[in-house]
Amino acid sequence: MFLPLETSFCSRETSVPSNKMGPAAWAAIVVALPLHLAAGFFYVTSGLVAPLWAVLLLLLIWVALGIAGFRNKHRPLYVLAVPVAAALVWLLIVQGGSTLFGWTA
């Protein structure tokens, strides 16, 4: 009638998640953070090419990508994808704005 103690759903091993990050997660953060900050430089200096509303939109996207990377800090591949995504988004928006709206330096 009752479940044995070993198969109980209240077992301490399965109910408490581990918050420790492994070495791969730390290495991903150490590599991705400077790259994301470097991408941020391009986002900030986009004001030389794009109008203010586009720069604010770019900065909002950059911050959102940073938050996404922080929230997925236990998944090293997601963390490493954040600066790559930031670079691609910046390139697509600035190049697209240049083509569609005639943004020039």
C-alpha positions in Angstrom: 0.0 0.0 0.0 2.8 2.5 0.9 5.8 3.1 -1.3 9.1 1.9 0.1 11.4 4.6 1.3 13.9 4.1 -1.6 11.3 4.9 -4.3 9.5 7.7 -2.5 9.0 10.9 -4.4 10.3 12.8 -1.4 13.8 11.5 -1.6 16.4 14.1 -0.8 18.7 13.3 -3.8 16.0 14.0 -6.4 14.2 16.9 -4.8 17.1 19.3 -4.2 18.7 20.5 -7.5 22.4 21.2 -7.5 23.3 24.9 -8.1 27.0 24.2 -8.6 28.4 25.0 -12.0 30.9 22.7 -13.7 34.2 23.7 -15.2 32.7 23.8 -18.7 30.1 26.4 -17.6 32.8 28.5 -16.0 35.0 28.3 -19.1 32.0 29.3 -21.3 31.3 32.3 -19.1 35.0 33.4 -19.1 35.1 33.2 -22.9 31.6 34.6 -23.6 31.5 37.6 -21.3 34.4 39.6 -22.9 33.0 38.7 -26.4 29.5 40.0 -25.4 31.1 43.2 -24.0 33.0 43.6 -27.2 29.8 43.3 -29.1 28.3 45.9 -26.8 30.9 48.4 -28.0 29.5 48.0 -31.6 26.0 48.4 -30.3 26.9 51.6 -28.5 28.8 53.1 -31.4 26.0 52.3 -33.8 24.8 55.9 -33.3 27.3 56.9 -35.9 25.3 55.1 -38.5 21.8 54.5 -37.1 19.2 56.9 -35.7 18.6 57.1 -32.0 15.5 54.9 -32.0 17.5 52.1 -33.7 20.4 52.4 -31.3 18.0 52.2 -28.3 16.4 49.1 -29.9 19.8 47.6 -30.5 20.8 48.2 -26.9 17.6 46.7 -25.6 18.3 43.6 -27.7 21.9 43.5 -26.4 20.7 43.6 -22.8 18.1 40.9 -23.5 20.7 38.7 -25.0 22.9 39.2 -21.9 20.1 38.3 -19.6 19.4 35.2 -21.7 23.0 34.2 -21.4 22.9 34.7 -17.6 19.8 32.7 -17.2 21.3 29.8 -19.1 24.6 29.9 -17.3 24.4 26.2 -16.7 24.3 25.4 -20.4 27.7 26.3 -21.8 26.7 26.1 -25.5 23.9 28.6 -24.9 26.3 30.9 -23.1 28.7 30.8 -26.0 25.9 31.4 -28.5 25.0 34.7 -27.0 28.0 36.8 -28.3 27.6 35.1 -31.7 23.9 35.9 -31.8 24.7 39.5 -30.7 27.1 40.0 -33.5 24.7 38.5 -36.1 21.8 40.6 -34.8 23.9 43.8 -34.9 25.1 43.1 -38.4 21.7 42.3 -39.7 20.0 45.3 -38.2 22.7 47.8 -39.2 23.1 46.4 -42.7 19.4 46.1 -43.1 18.8 49.7 -42.0 21.5 50.8 -44.4 19.8 49.0 -47.2 16.2 49.7 -46.4 16.3 53.1 -44.8 19.5 54.6 -46.3 21.4 54.9 -43.0 24.9 56.3 -43.7 27.8 57.4 -41.6 
